[in-house]
Amino acid sequence: MLEHIIPSKTRRKILELFFHEYDEHYYLRSIVRTVSEEVNAVKRELDILEKAKVLIREKRLNKVFYSLNRSYFYFDDFIRLFAKTNYLSLGIRDAGSKLGKLKFIALSTKFAKRIEIKKDEICILFVGTIVVPEVTSVINEAEKIFGREINYTVMTEEELTFRKKNNDPFIWRFLKQPKVMLVGQEEELVK
């Protein structure tokens, strides 16, 4: 879990806030309310993150707003990392073996970046012996939270292998785009 890598609980909460809603701008009091931490602790972490160039500080009228620095060297890496802590990813993790015997679960970074996904594209791919009603339940709950449809597909390992060998454009379009692996290794998925 992230607490071993980012020991400051307040910093983790702030980073999750910004990387889950990375188009947003927040002022100090709104951050304090959202992360439920003391104002001094939040201010200290915001100063550290601004100094590290993760966040941009901007004065507007009588308030100071913070936003993510999209030019930050590790921006895409953090997007991928915090995609594993969003509601959908945590719902999948918490469901665990109820989802079936999973070989791969891959989440498109388009989903994490809130880039519009076309009707013929998917946000998430489940591969293995899957309990479809359980997956549907997790997806339906996540759709309520995110307020948008989550396109997904479920297939067996054999179907994935068959579709890759036959150059299925649907599956290869997904496999060629950047993704976050929630289960399994990307190298194995695309080989």
Secondary structure as the mmCIF struct_conf table of DSSP 4:
data_model
#
loop_
_struct_conf.conf_type_id
_struct_conf.id
_struct_conf.beg_label_comp_id
_struct_conf.beg_label_asym_id
_struct_conf.beg_label_seq_id
_struct_conf.end_label_comp_id
_struct_conf.end_label_asym_id
_struct_conf.end_label_seq_id
HELX_RH_3T_P HELX_RH_3T_P1 LEU A 2 HIS A 4
TURN_TY1_P TURN_TY1_P1 ILE A 5 ILE A 5
BEND BEND1 ILE A 6 ILE A 6
HELX_RH_AL_P HELX_RH_AL_P1 LYS A 9 HIS A 20
BEND BEND2 GLU A 21 GLU A 21
TURN_TY1_P TURN_TY1_P2 TYR A 22 ASP A 23
STRN STRN1 TYR A 26 TYR A 27
HELX_RH_AL_P HELX_RH_AL_P2 LEU A 28 VAL A 35
TURN_TY1_P TURN_TY1_P3 SER A 36 SER A 36
HELX_RH_AL_P HELX_RH_AL_P3 VAL A 39 LYS A 51
TURN_TY1_P TURN_TY1_P4 ALA A 52 LYS A 53
BEND BEND3 VAL A 54 VAL A 54
STRN STRN2 LEU A 55 ARG A 60
TURN_TY1_P TURN_TY1_P5 LEU A 61 ASN A 62
STRN STRN3 LYS A 63 LEU A 68
TURN_TY1_P TURN_TY1_P6 ARG A 70 SER A 71
TURN_TY1_P TURN_TY1_P7 PHE A 73 TYR A 74
HELX_RH_AL_P HELX_RH_AL_P4 PHE A 75 ALA A 83
TURN_TY1_P TURN_TY1_P8 LYS A 84 THR A 85
BEND BEND4 ASN A 86 ASN A 86
HELX_RH_AL_P HELX_RH_AL_P5 TYR A 87 ALA A 95
HELX_RH_3T_P HELX_RH_3T_P2 GLY A 96 LEU A 99
STRN STRN4 GLY A 100 SER A 108
HELX_RH_AL_P HELX_RH_AL_P6 THR A 109 ALA A 112
TURN_TY1_P TURN_TY1_P9 LYS A 113 ARG A 114
TURN_TY1_P TURN_TY1_P10 LYS A 119 ASP A 120
BEND BEND5 CYS A 123 CYS A 123
STRN STRN5 ILE A 124 ILE A 130
HELX_RH_AL_P HELX_RH_AL_P7 VAL A 132 PHE A 146
TURN_TY1_P TURN_TY1_P11 GLY A 147 GLY A 147
BEND BEND6 ARG A 148 ARG A 148
STRN STRN6 TYR A 152 MET A 155
HELX_RH_AL_P HELX_RH_AL_P8 GLU A 157 LYS A 165
TURN_TY1_P TURN_TY1_P12 ASN A 166 ASN A 167
HELX_RH_AL_P HELX_RH_AL_P9 PRO A 169 LYS A 176
BEND BEND7 GLN A 177 GLN A 177
STRN STRN7 LYS A 179 VAL A 183
BEND BEND8 GLY A 184 GLY A 184
HELX_RH_AL_P HELX_RH_AL_P10 GLU A 186 VAL A 190
#
